[in-house]
Amino acid sequence: MIIDTNQIITMTDANQNFSKASKTAEKYGEAIIIKNNKPRYLLVDLNNANYIELTEDEKIEVVAKRILAKHIEAFRELAK
């Protein structure tokens, strides 16, 4: 992976100014968050990332799975 230095955000900056990190991800498709001077996290803009190609249906499926997992007990109760 080739990293553009403009994509690098420190953990401190990401914590204190998440909008800076998200704008970097929007501009470059991703932002690399470093912790203790080492790349640690990757913030990806799903709309602009070239290597993550999701259809609209796949995006909906991801969100639906998260909702189901978060509220599984309520769904089980409703299914009775």
Backbone as XML, in Angstrom:
<?xml version="1.0"?>
<chain id="A" units="angstrom">
  <residue number="1" name="MET">
    <atom name="N" x="0.834" y="-1.173" z="0.000"/>
    <atom name="CA" x="0.000" y="0.000" z="0.000"/>
    <atom name="C" x="0.880" y="1.237" z="0.000"/>
  </residue>
  <residue number="2" name="ILE">
    <atom name="N" x="0.661" y="2.120" z="-0.926"/>
    <atom name="CA" x="1.384" y="3.383" z="-0.991"/>
    <atom name="C" x="0.571" y="4.422" z="-0.227"/>
  </residue>
  <residue number="3" name="ILE">
    <atom name="N" x="1.214" y="5.084" z="0.722"/>
    <atom name="CA" x="0.527" y="6.055" z="1.562"/>
    <atom name="C" x="1.010" y="7.453" z="1.218"/>
  </residue>
  <residue number="4" name="ASP">
    <atom name="N" x="0.078" y="8.310" z="0.861"/>
    <atom name="CA" x="0.359" y="9.724" z="0.648"/>
    <atom name="C" x="0.435" y="10.378" z="2.026"/>
  </residue>
  <residue number="5" name="THR">
    <atom name="N" x="1.460" y="11.159" z="2.283"/>
    <atom name="CA" x="1.617" y="11.773" z="3.604"/>
    <atom name="C" x="0.447" y="12.690" z="3.952"/>
  </residue>
  <residue number="6" name="ASN">
    <atom name="N" x="-0.282" y="13.176" z="2.954"/>
    <atom name="CA" x="-1.457" y="14.011" z="3.218"/>
    <atom name="C" x="-2.602" y="13.212" z="3.828"/>
  </residue>
  <residue number="7" name="GLN">
    <atom name="N" x="-2.554" y="11.893" z="3.713"/>
    <atom name="CA" x="-3.594" y="11.023" z="4.244"/>
    <atom name="C" x="-3.390" y="10.689" z="5.716"/>
  </residue>
  <residue number="8" name="ILE">
    <atom name="N" x="-2.250" y="11.045" z="6.289"/>
    <atom name="CA" x="-1.901" y="10.640" z="7.644"/>
    <atom name="C" x="-2.479" y="11.614" z="8.660"/>
  </residue>
  <residue number="9" name="ILE">
    <atom name="N" x="-3.160" y="11.053" z="9.655"/>
    <atom name="CA" x="-3.735" y="11.819" z="10.758"/>
    <atom name="C" x="-3.262" y="11.153" z="12.050"/>
  </residue>
  <residue number="10" name="THR">
    <atom name="N" x="-2.871" y="11.947" z="13.025"/>
    <atom name="CA" x="-2.490" y="11.360" z="14.304"/>
    <atom name="C" x="-3.748" y="10.957" z="15.078"/>
  </residue>
  <residue number="11" name="MET">
    <atom name="N" x="-3.593" y="10.030" z="15.991"/>
    <atom name="CA" x="-4.707" y="9.601" z="16.830"/>
    <atom name="C" x="-5.264" y="10.787" z="17.609"/>
  </residue>
  <residue number="12" name="THR">
    <atom name="N" x="-4.387" y="11.634" z="18.091"/>
    <atom name="CA" x="-4.824" y="12.814" z="18.843"/>
    <atom name="C" x="-5.691" y="13.715" z="17.978"/>
  </residue>
  <residue number="13" name="ASP">
    <atom name="N" x="-5.240" y="13.982" z="16.745"/>
    <atom name="CA" x="-6.036" y="14.805" z="15.829"/>
    <atom name="C" x="-7.374" y="14.152" z="15.519"/>
  </residue>
  <residue number="14" name="ALA">
    <atom name="N" x="-7.373" y="12.851" z="15.305"/>
    <atom name="CA" x="-8.616" y="12.142" z="14.993"/>
    <atom name="C" x="-9.591" y="12.225" z="16.160"/>
  </residue>
  <residue number="15" name="ASN">
    <atom name="N" x="-9.084" y="12.120" z="17.384"/>
    <atom name="CA" x="-9.945" y="12.220" z="18.569"/>
    <atom name="C" x="-10.471" y="13.626" z="18.781"/>
  </residue>
  <residue number="16" name="GLN">
    <atom name="N" x="-9.628" y="14.615" z="18.585"/>
    <atom name="CA" x="-10.013" y="15.994" z="18.865"/>
    <atom name="C" x="-10.736" y="16.665" z="17.711"/>
  </residue>
  <residue number="17" name="ASN">
    <atom name="N" x="-10.501" y="16.184" z="16.493"/>
    <atom name="CA" x="-11.080" y="16.838" z="15.324"/>
    <atom name="C" x="-11.439" y="15.786" z="14.283"/>
  </residue>
  <residue number="18" name="PHE">
    <atom name="N" x="-12.498" y="15.012" z="14.564"/>
    <atom name="CA" x="-12.875" y="13.934" z="13.657"/>
    <atom name="C" x="-13.261" y="14.464" z="12.281"/>
  </residue>
  <residue number="19" name="SER">
    <atom name="N" x="-13.802" y="15.676" z="12.220"/>
    <atom name="CA" x="-14.185" y="16.225" z="10.913"/>
    <atom name="C" x="-12.953" y="16.379" z="10.010"/>
  </residue>
  <residue number="20" name="LYS">
    <atom name="N" x="-11.796" y="16.678" z="10.592"/>
    <atom name="CA" x="-10.549" y="16.757" z="9.810"/>
    <atom name="C" x="-10.220" y="15.394" z="9.214"/>
  </residue>
  <residue number="21" name="ALA">
    <atom name="N" x="-10.350" y="14.340" z="10.033"/>
    <atom name="CA" x="-10.075" y="12.986" z="9.554"/>
    <atom name="C" x="-11.071" y="12.581" z="8.470"/>
  </residue>
  <residue number="22" name="SER">
    <atom name="N" x="-12.346" y="12.896" z="8.682"/>
    <atom name="CA" x="-13.352" y="12.510" z="7.686"/>
    <atom name="C" x="-13.169" y="13.290" z="6.388"/>
  </residue>
  <residue number="23" name="LYS">
    <atom name="N" x="-12.792" y="14.558" z="6.469"/>
    <atom name="CA" x="-12.547" y="15.344" z="5.248"/>
    <atom name="C" x="-11.336" y="14.797" z="4.488"/>
  </residue>
  <residue number="24" name="THR">
    <atom name="N" x="-10.332" y="14.344" z="5.225"/>
    <atom name="CA" x="-9.169" y="13.722" z="4.584"/>
    <atom name="C" x="-9.597" y="12.452" z="3.857"/>
  </residue>
  <residue number="25" name="ALA">
    <atom name="N" x="-10.421" y="11.639" z="4.521"/>
    <atom name="CA" x="-10.911" y="10.405" z="3.899"/>
    <atom name="C" x="-11.761" y="10.723" z="2.670"/>
  </residue>
  <residue number="26" name="GLU">
    <atom name="N" x="-12.564" y="11.769" z="2.732"/>
    <atom name="CA" x="-13.370" y="12.175" z="1.574"/>
    <atom name="C" x="-12.481" y="12.597" z="0.413"/>
  </residue>
  <residue number="27" name="LYS">
    <atom name="N" x="-11.446" y="13.340" z="0.711"/>
    <atom name="CA" x="-10.564" y="13.858" z="-0.342"/>
    <atom name="C" x="-9.714" y="12.763" z="-0.995"/>
  </residue>
  <residue number="28" name="TYR">
    <atom name="N" x="-9.166" y="11.859" z="-0.174"/>
    <atom name="CA" x="-8.238" y="10.854" z="-0.686"/>
    <atom name="C" x="-8.813" y="9.436" z="-0.761"/>
  </residue>
  <residue number="29" name="GLY">
    <atom name="N" x="-10.068" y="9.270" z="-0.291"/>
    <atom name="CA" x="-10.672" y="7.943" z="-0.288"/>
    <atom name="C" x="-10.435" y="7.202" z="1.007"/>
  </residue>
  <residue number="30" name="GLU">
    <atom name="N" x="-9.391" y="7.612" z="1.731"/>
    <atom name="CA" x="-9.088" y="6.999" z="3.019"/>
    <atom name="C" x="-8.131" y="7.895" z="3.792"/>
  </residue>
  <residue number="31" name="ALA">
    <atom name="N" x="-8.140" y="7.730" z="5.106"/>
    <atom name="CA" x="-7.203" y="8.431" z="5.981"/>
    <atom name="C" x="-6.529" y="7.382" z="6.853"/>
  </residue>
  <residue number="32" name="ILE">
    <atom name="N" x="-5.236" y="7.508" z="7.019"/>
    <atom name="CA" x="-4.480" y="6.589" z="7.858"/>
    <atom name="C" x="-4.286" y="7.267" z="9.210"/>
  </residue>
  <residue number="33" name="ILE">
    <atom name="N" x="-4.746" y="6.624" z="10.261"/>
    <atom name="CA" x="-4.602" y="7.171" z="11.605"/>
    <atom name="C" x="-3.435" y="6.465" z="12.268"/>
  </residue>
  <residue number="34" name="ILE">
    <atom name="N" x="-2.468" y="7.272" z="12.717"/>
    <atom name="CA" x="-1.279" y="6.689" z="13.333"/>
    <atom name="C" x="-1.363" y="6.828" z="14.857"/>
  </residue>
  <residue number="35" name="LYS">
    <atom name="N" x="-0.839" y="5.815" z="15.518"/>
    <atom name="CA" x="-0.764" y="5.811" z="16.973"/>
    <atom name="C" x="0.636" y="5.358" z="17.343"/>
  </residue>
  <residue number="36" name="ASN">
    <atom name="N" x="1.305" y="6.112" z="18.189"/>
    <atom name="CA" x="2.698" y="5.835" z="18.563"/>
    <atom name="C" x="3.590" y="5.743" z="17.328"/>
  </residue>
  <residue number="37" name="ASN">
    <atom name="N" x="3.365" y="6.652" z="16.402"/>
    <atom name="CA" x="4.147" y="6.775" z="15.163"/>
    <atom name="C" x="4.077" y="5.564" z="14.245"/>
  </residue>
  <residue number="38" name="LYS">
    <atom name="N" x="3.016" y="4.762" z="14.365"/>
    <atom name="CA" x="2.822" y="3.609" z="13.494"/>
    <atom name="C" x="1.407" y="3.637" z="12.931"/>
  </residue>
  <residue number="39" name="PRO">
    <atom name="N" x="1.241" y="3.298" z="11.647"/>
    <atom name="CA" x="-0.117" y="3.215" z="11.096"/>
    <atom name="C" x="-0.924" y="2.199" z="11.895"/>
  </residue>
  <residue number="40" name="ARG">
    <atom name="N" x="-2.107" y="2.612" z="12.372"/>
    <atom name="CA" x="-2.881" y="1.733" z="13.239"/>
    <atom name="C" x="-4.302" y="1.504" z="12.721"/>
  </residue>
  <residue number="41" name="TYR">
    <atom name="N" x="-4.909" y="2.564" z="12.176"/>
    <atom name="CA" x="-6.297" y="2.468" z="11.736"/>
    <atom name="C" x="-6.443" y="3.067" z="10.345"/>
  </residue>
  <residue number="42" name="LEU">
    <atom name="N" x="-7.477" y="2.589" z="9.653"/>
    <atom name="CA" x="-7.774" y="3.076" z="8.317"/>
    <atom name="C" x="-9.215" y="3.554" z="8.305"/>
  </residue>
  <residue number="43" name="LEU">
    <atom name="N" x="-9.396" y="4.841" z="8.045"/>
    <atom name="CA" x="-10.729" y="5.428" z="7.934"/>
    <atom name="C" x="-11.039" y="5.519" z="6.442"/>
  </residue>
  <residue number="44" name="VAL">
    <atom name="N" x="-12.106" y="4.831" z="6.027"/>
    <atom name="CA" x="-12.413" y="4.721" z="4.606"/>
    <atom name="C" x="-13.704" y="5.448" z="4.286"/>
  </residue>
  <residue number="45" name="ASP">
    <atom name="N" x="-13.698" y="6.249" z="3.232"/>
    <atom name="CA" x="-14.914" y="6.848" z="2.697"/>
    <atom name="C" x="-15.494" y="5.836" z="1.719"/>
  </residue>
  <residue number="46" name="LEU">
    <atom name="N" x="-16.560" y="5.186" z="2.093"/>
    <atom name="CA" x="-17.116" y="4.111" z="1.266"/>
    <atom name="C" x="-17.598" y="4.595" z="-0.087"/>
  </residue>
  <residue number="47" name="ASN">
    <atom name="N" x="-17.912" y="5.876" z="-0.205"/>
    <atom name="CA" x="-18.360" y="6.405" z="-1.499"/>
    <atom name="C" x="-17.210" y="6.657" z="-2.464"/>
  </residue>
  <residue number="48" name="ASN">
    <atom name="N" x="-16.006" y="6.849" z="-1.939"/>
    <atom name="CA" x="-14.867" y="7.199" z="-2.800"/>
    <atom name="C" x="-13.765" y="6.160" z="-2.859"/>
  </residue>
  <residue number="49" name="ALA">
    <atom name="N" x="-13.824" y="5.143" z="-2.021"/>
    <atom name="CA" x="-12.762" y="4.140" z="-2.003"/>
    <atom name="C" x="-12.869" y="3.244" z="-3.230"/>
  </residue>
  <residue number="50" name="ASN">
    <atom name="N" x="-11.791" y="3.118" z="-3.954"/>
    <atom name="CA" x="-11.794" y="2.335" z="-5.186"/>
    <atom name="C" x="-11.800" y="0.836" z="-4.935"/>
  </residue>
  <residue number="51" name="TYR">
    <atom name="N" x="-11.206" y="0.392" z="-3.845"/>
    <atom name="CA" x="-11.090" y="-1.032" z="-3.613"/>
    <atom name="C" x="-12.286" y="-1.613" z="-2.868"/>
  </residue>
  <residue number="52" name="ILE">
    <atom name="N" x="-13.172" y="-0.772" z="-2.379"/>
    <atom name="CA" x="-14.396" y="-1.253" z="-1.746"/>
    <atom name="C" x="-15.556" y="-0.840" z="-2.633"/>
  </residue>
  <residue number="53" name="GLU">
    <atom name="N" x="-16.008" y="-1.769" z="-3.429"/>
    <atom name="CA" x="-17.115" y="-1.512" z="-4.339"/>
    <atom name="C" x="-18.357" y="-2.203" z="-3.802"/>
  </residue>
  <residue number="54" name="LEU">
    <atom name="N" x="-19.270" y="-1.444" z="-3.240"/>
    <atom name="CA" x="-20.521" y="-1.987" z="-2.749"/>
    <atom name="C" x="-21.671" y="-1.436" z="-3.578"/>
  </residue>
  <residue number="55" name="THR">
    <atom name="N" x="-22.591" y="-2.310" z="-3.944"/>
    <atom name="CA" x="-23.802" y="-1.835" z="-4.604"/>
    <atom name="C" x="-24.710" y="-1.236" z="-3.542"/>
  </residue>
  <residue number="56" name="GLU">
    <atom name="N" x="-25.740" y="-0.532" z="-3.968"/>
    <atom name="CA" x="-26.687" y="0.043" z="-3.011"/>
    <atom name="C" x="-27.338" y="-1.055" z="-2.178"/>
  </residue>
  <residue number="57" name="ASP">
    <atom name="N" x="-27.666" y="-2.193" z="-2.806"/>
    <atom name="CA" x="-28.266" y="-3.311" z="-2.075"/>
    <atom name="C" x="-27.306" y="-3.851" z="-1.013"/>
  </residue>
  <residue number="58" name="GLU">
    <atom name="N" x="-26.014" y="-3.924" z="-1.338"/>
    <atom name="CA" x="-25.033" y="-4.412" z="-0.376"/>
    <atom name="C" x="-24.885" y="-3.442" z="0.796"/>
  </residue>
  <residue number="59" name="LYS">
    <atom name="N" x="-24.928" y="-2.141" z="0.517"/>
    <atom name="CA" x="-24.855" y="-1.156" z="1.587"/>
    <atom name="C" x="-26.051" y="-1.307" z="2.522"/>
  </residue>
  <residue number="60" name="ILE">
    <atom name="N" x="-27.240" y="-1.496" z="1.948"/>
    <atom name="CA" x="-28.450" y="-1.682" z="2.747"/>
    <atom name="C" x="-28.331" y="-2.952" z="3.585"/>
  </residue>
  <residue number="61" name="GLU">
    <atom name="N" x="-27.771" y="-4.004" z="3.005"/>
    <atom name="CA" x="-27.614" y="-5.265" z="3.727"/>
    <atom name="C" x="-26.686" y="-5.103" z="4.929"/>
  </residue>
  <residue number="62" name="VAL">
    <atom name="N" x="-25.612" y="-4.343" z="4.762"/>
    <atom name="CA" x="-24.680" y="-4.102" z="5.870"/>
    <atom name="C" x="-25.398" y="-3.387" z="7.015"/>
  </residue>
  <residue number="63" name="VAL">
    <atom name="N" x="-26.156" y="-2.357" z="6.678"/>
    <atom name="CA" x="-26.883" y="-1.604" z="7.703"/>
    <atom name="C" x="-27.937" y="-2.481" z="8.363"/>
  </residue>
  <residue number="64" name="ALA">
    <atom name="N" x="-28.663" y="-3.272" z="7.565"/>
    <atom name="CA" x="-29.698" y="-4.154" z="8.109"/>
    <atom name="C" x="-29.100" y="-5.164" z="9.089"/>
  </residue>
  <residue number="65" name="LYS">
    <atom name="N" x="-27.937" y="-5.714" z="8.770"/>
    <atom name="CA" x="-27.284" y="-6.674" z="9.670"/>
    <atom name="C" x="-26.892" y="-6.009" z="10.989"/>
  </residue>
  <residue number="66" name="ARG">
    <atom name="N" x="-26.434" y="-4.771" z="10.920"/>
    <atom name="CA" x="-26.073" y="-4.058" z="12.147"/>
    <atom name="C" x="-27.301" y="-3.811" z="13.017"/>
  </residue>
  <residue number="67" name="ILE">
    <atom name="N" x="-28.400" y="-3.397" z="12.392"/>
    <atom name="CA" x="-29.633" y="-3.153" z="13.147"/>
    <atom name="C" x="-30.133" y="-4.447" z="13.773"/>
  </residue>
  <residue number="68" name="LEU">
    <atom name="N" x="-30.119" y="-5.524" z="13.004"/>
    <atom name="CA" x="-30.568" y="-6.813" z="13.517"/>
    <atom name="C" x="-29.710" y="-7.254" z="14.704"/>
  </residue>
  <residue number="69" name="ALA">
    <atom name="N" x="-28.406" y="-7.136" z="14.563"/>
    <atom name="CA" x="-27.505" y="-7.551" z="15.645"/>
    <atom name="C" x="-27.725" y="-6.707" z="16.902"/>
  </residue>
  <residue number="70" name="LYS">
    <atom name="N" x="-27.958" y="-5.427" z="16.722"/>
    <atom name="CA" x="-28.133" y="-4.528" z="17.863"/>
    <atom name="C" x="-29.446" y="-4.793" z="18.597"/>
  </residue>
  <residue number="71" name="HIS">
    <atom name="N" x="-30.490" y="-5.174" z="17.846"/>
    <atom name="CA" x="-31.819" y="-5.318" z="18.431"/>
    <atom name="C" x="-32.356" y="-6.742" z="18.323"/>
  </residue>
  <residue number="72" name="ILE">
    <atom name="N" x="-31.466" y="-7.726" z="18.351"/>
    <atom name="CA" x="-31.859" y="-9.116" z="18.139"/>
    <atom name="C" x="-32.904" y="-9.592" z="19.152"/>
  </residue>
  <residue number="73" name="GLU">
    <atom name="N" x="-32.783" y="-9.199" z="20.401"/>
    <atom name="CA" x="-33.733" y="-9.637" z="21.420"/>
    <atom name="C" x="-35.142" y="-9.105" z="21.119"/>
  </residue>
  <residue number="74" name="ALA">
    <atom name="N" x="-35.232" y="-7.874" z="20.680"/>
    <atom name="CA" x="-36.547" y="-7.316" z="20.347"/>
    <atom name="C" x="-37.147" y="-8.061" z="19.165"/>
  </residue>
  <residue number="75" name="PHE">
    <atom name="N" x="-36.347" y="-8.389" z="18.168"/>
    <atom name="CA" x="-36.844" y="-9.124" z="17.010"/>
    <atom name="C" x="-37.291" y="-10.539" z="17.408"/>
  </residue>
  <residue number="76" name="ARG">
    <atom name="N" x="-36.554" y="-11.164" z="18.309"/>
    <atom name="CA" x="-36.949" y="-12.499" z="18.789"/>
    <atom name="C" x="-38.292" y="-12.432" z="19.515"/>
  </residue>
  <residue number="77" name="GLU">
    <atom name="N" x="-38.476" y="-11.405" z="20.308"/>
    <atom name="CA" x="-39.736" y="-11.241" z="21.036"/>
    <atom name="C" x="-40.886" y="-10.994" z="20.067"/>
  </residue>
  <residue number="78" name="LEU">
    <atom name="N" x="-40.654" y="-10.201" z="19.064"/>
    <atom name="CA" x="-41.700" y="-9.939" z="18.064"/>
    <atom name="C" x="-42.042" y="-11.178" z="17.256"/>
  </residue>
  <residue number="79" name="ALA">
    <atom name="N" x="-41.079" y="-12.072" z="17.079"/>
    <atom name="CA" x="-41.307" y="-13.278" z="16.284"/>
    <atom name="C" x="-42.165" y="-14.313" z="17.007"/>
  </residue>
  <residue number="80" name="LYS">
    <atom name="N" x="-42.342" y="-14.169" z="18.319"/>
    <atom name="CA" x="-43.135" y="-15.151" z="19.089"/>
    <atom name="C" x="-44.606" y="-15.092" z="18.743"/>
  </residue>
</chain>
